Amino acid sequence: MTPTDPNGKSPKEPGAKLDGGKLQPDLIFTGFSRALSAVAEIGTHGAEKYTRDGWASVPDGIYRYRNAGQRHALARATGEQLDPDSGLPHLAHEAWNKLAELELALRQGDPS
């Protein structure tokens, strides 16, 4: 797909910007700022507890992060809102684990 100017300007016309049809990351950053901050807290906790970016080298990571997220979901299902280890919301842990699972799957070329 060739990017276009969303206002119909030709590429050589002053004020043209060929960003029509491109991703709009600000929709995520502004629409989910609180959720992203909560997930960033989880990532920070993990980096301090283990190592920065060490999560990406965990053997069988997809399987293990899927299970970790499900453990947090089970804890929430029993009424526990905060993880006893981190003091942070289980739901944020679930989101972080799901992102880790997705990232690893995409890196392997299999986002199923």
C-alpha positions in Angstrom: 0.0 0.0 0.0 1.4 3.4 -1.0 0.9 6.1 1.7 -1.2 9.0 0.7 -1.8 12.5 2.1 -5.1 12.2 4.1 -6.1 15.6 2.8 -5.7 14.6 -0.9 -2.6 16.7 -1.5 -0.1 15.5 -4.1 3.4 14.6 -2.7 5.0 17.7 -4.2 2.3 20.2 -2.9 3.3 22.3 0.0 2.0 20.9 3.3 1.7 17.4 1.9 2.5 14.6 4.4 2.2 11.0 3.1 1.0 9.4 6.3 -2.5 8.3 5.2 -3.0 4.6 5.9 0.0 4.5 8.3 -0.1 3.3 11.9 -1.2 5.9 14.4 0.7 5.0 17.6 -0.7 8.1 19.5 -4.0 6.2 19.6 -2.4 3.7 21.9 -0.3 6.2 23.9 -3.1 8.6 24.6 -5.9 6.1 24.8 -4.2 3.6 27.0 -1.8 5.8 29.0 -2.8 4.5 32.4 -2.7 0.9 31.3 0.7 1.3 29.6 2.1 3.0 32.7 0.9 0.0 34.8 2.5 -2.4 32.4 5.7 -0.3 32.5 5.7 -0.7 36.3 5.6 -4.5 35.8 8.5 -4.3 33.3 10.5 -2.1 35.7 9.9 -4.5 38.6 11.0 -7.4 36.5 14.1 -5.6 35.3 15.0 -4.8 39.0 14.2 -8.3 40.2 16.0 -10.1 37.3 17.8 -8.3 34.5 16.9 -5.7 32.0 15.5 -7.4 28.9 16.4 -10.8 30.3 12.8 -12.0 29.8 13.5 -12.3 26.0 16.1 -15.1 26.7 13.9 -17.3 28.9 13.8 -20.9 27.5 10.3 -21.8 26.2 9.3 -18.2 26.9 6.0 -18.3 25.0 4.7 -21.2 27.0 6.1 -19.9 30.3 4.7 -16.4 29.9 1.4 -17.7 28.9 1.3 -19.8 32.1 2.5 -16.9 34.2 -0.3 -14.7 32.9 -2.8 -17.4 33.6 -1.6 -17.7 37.1 -2.2 -14.0 37.6 -5.6 -14.5 36.1 -6.4 -17.3 38.5 -5.3 -15.1 41.5 -7.6 -12.4 40.3 -10.4 -14.9 39.9 -10.1 -15.8 43.6 -10.4 -12.1 44.5 -6.8 -11.2 44.9 -6.2 -7.9 43.2 -2.5 -7.2 44.0 0.4 -9.6 43.4 2.0 -10.3 46.9 5.6 -10.2 45.4 5.4 -6.9 43.5 2.5 -5.2 45.2 1.2 -4.4 41.7 -2.1 -5.3 40.1 -2.4 -8.9 38.8 -4.2 -7.5 35.8 -1.1 -5.5 34.8 1.0 -8.6 35.3 -1.4 -10.5 33.0 -1.1 -7.7 30.3 2.7 -7.7 30.6 2.9 -11.5 30.2 0.6 -11.4 27.2 2.8 -8.8 25.6 5.9 -10.9 26.3 4.1 -13.9 24.7 3.1 -11.9 21.7 6.5 -10.3 21.2 8.2 -13.7 21.3 5.7 -15.2 18.9 6.2 -12.3 16.5 9.9 -12.7 16.7 9.5 -16.3 15.8 7.2 -15.5 13.0 4.2 -17.3 14.5 1.7 -14.9 16.1 -0.9 -17.6 16.6 
